[in-house]
Amino acid sequence: MDWQVTATTIVCEAVADEVTILIYPDWSAKCTGMVKYTSTRQGSIDLVRRSLQLRKALDCKGIDCPWVTEYRFKLQDEERRKASQSGSRK
């Protein structure tokens, strides 16, 4: 791997807000929505308020978020393809 961190920004349906998903070389992940809406009591209250305003159930899945998992799998797949291509060139 020739990167230190990679990130993508999406509109997350689970929190109805723009979030950035960060993936690190050890494949650990961080999501700004998770940090904002689940790490503090006030964040959780804000998510409930947003839910009431939008009349839609919002629920951050935290580290089990399908968008985080999907992005991590995409990057792992890209790394596997790069490794197999470089291995076949030798």
C-alpha positions in Angstrom: 0.0 0.0 0.0 1.3 3.4 -0.9 -1.2 5.5 1.0 -1.6 6.7 4.6 -5.4 7.3 4.6 -8.0 7.4 1.9 -11.4 9.1 2.2 -14.7 9.6 0.4 -17.5 11.9 1.2 -21.1 10.7 0.7 -24.6 11.8 1.7 -25.4 9.2 4.3 -29.0 8.1 4.3 -28.7 6.8 7.9 -28.1 10.3 9.3 -29.4 12.4 6.4 -26.2 14.3 6.3 -22.9 14.6 4.4 -20.2 12.4 6.0 -16.7 11.5 5.2 -15.5 7.9 5.5 -11.8 7.4 6.2 -10.0 4.1 5.8 -6.5 3.6 7.2 -3.8 1.2 5.9 -4.6 -1.3 8.7 -8.2 -1.3 7.3 -9.6 0.4 10.4 -12.3 3.0 9.6 -13.7 6.2 10.8 -16.8 8.0 9.8 -17.4 11.7 10.6 -21.2 11.0 10.9 -20.5 8.3 13.5 -18.3 10.6 15.4 -20.8 13.5 15.2 -24.0 11.5 16.0 -23.0 8.7 18.3 -20.0 9.8 20.4 -21.8 12.3 22.5 -25.2 12.6 24.2 -25.8 15.9 22.3 -25.0 14.3 19.0 -27.5 11.6 19.7 -30.1 14.2 20.6 -29.4 16.1 17.4 -30.0 12.9 15.4 -33.3 12.4 17.1 -34.2 16.0 16.3 -33.2 15.5 12.7 -35.3 12.4 12.6 -38.4 14.2 13.9 -37.9 17.2 11.5 -37.6 14.9 8.5 -40.3 12.5 9.8 -38.0 9.7 8.9 -36.2 7.2 11.2 -32.5 7.9 11.2 -30.1 5.5 12.8 -26.3 5.5 12.6 -25.1 1.9 12.6 -21.6 3.0 13.8 -18.7 0.8 12.8 -21.2 -1.7 11.3 -22.4 0.8 8.7 -22.9 -0.8 5.3 -21.4 2.2 3.6 -18.2 2.0 5.6 -18.0 -1.8 5.0 -18.7 -1.3 1.3 -16.0 1.3 0.9 -13.5 -0.8 2.8 -14.2 -3.8 0.6 -13.9 -1.7 -2.5 -10.4 -0.5 -1.4 -9.3 -4.0 -0.4 -10.4 -5.3 -3.8 -8.4 -2.6 -5.5 -5.4 -3.4 -3.5 -5.7 -7.2 -4.3 -6.0 -6.3 -8.0 -2.9 -4.1 -7.9 -0.9 -6.7 -6.1 -1.9 -9.5 -8.5 -1.1 -7.2 -11.5 2.3 -6.3 -10.1 3.0 -10.0 -9.3 2.2 -11.1 -12.9 4.6 -8.5 -14.3 7.7 -9.9 -12.6 
